[in-house]
Amino acid sequence: MLFPLVANAQVGDHRSDFSIGVNGGYALSSVGFDPKVSQTMHGGVTGGLSMRYVCEKYFNTICSIYGEVNYASLGWKQDIKTATDQKVTNVNGNIEAYSRTLNYLQIPVFAHLAWGREQNGCNFFVQAGPQIGIMLGESTTKNYDAPNLSTDGTGRSNRVVKQEDMPIEKKFDYGIAAGLGLEYNNRHVGHILLEARYYLGLGNIYGNTKRDYFGRSNLSNIVLKATYLFDITRSK
């Protein structure tokens, strides 16, 4: 009996605005290995298609659903040092370097909340939600042969090298992402968004049973990106 009263007591203003566009940026990534692998951030490009549906303005909050379909170049880059914090050199006298690049198709879906000007101005937004990824391929870059740490005298401070020759075992990735940024709106130009985003993988790229070498091997990354959206439908 009370349902009609509740249904008619909506505070928000309905919207039905749908926009599509493109995005591009730079991703700094690493892998959380256990046992630990010393790393610096792996850099790579990311970009793809963006979609947003604005459904309501609730008081001063602009509420929408935001999604992307992206290509992303992720991975890890090892920080190879000695126990005295010196760089390790190979047989040619060059500093040893190793990195693995993992190319992904990523699909994040976010709850997007914004405060500020809805049209012809700027607003501040936060967004968060789940993300899945499918690995498309991998490649390795290194300038030395596989190290034999017991005999070759490299003196590495981090002696975990199992990952250097192991192909990725799990091609499906999933996790949660959150970001914040600024948006500029203009009814004639469209929407320009600048965002910083963090992703934490909840899955692993290698097996993590008691029989496997790594107990954990999850991806994480920081993404800086720009997005351009143009309106397909606009209710206001």
Secondary structure, 3 states (H helix, E strand, C coil): CCHHHHHCCCCCEEEEEEEEEEEEEEEEEEEEEECCCCEECEEEEEEEEEEEEEEEEECCEEEEEEEEEEEEEEEEEECCEECCCCECECCCCCECCEEEEEEEEEEEEEEEEEEECCCCEEEEEEEEEEEEEEEEEEEEEECCCCCCCCCCCCCECCCCCHHHCCCCCCCEEEEEEEEEEEEEEECCCEEEEEEEEEEEECCCCCCCCCCCCCCEEEEEEEEEEEEEEEEEECCC
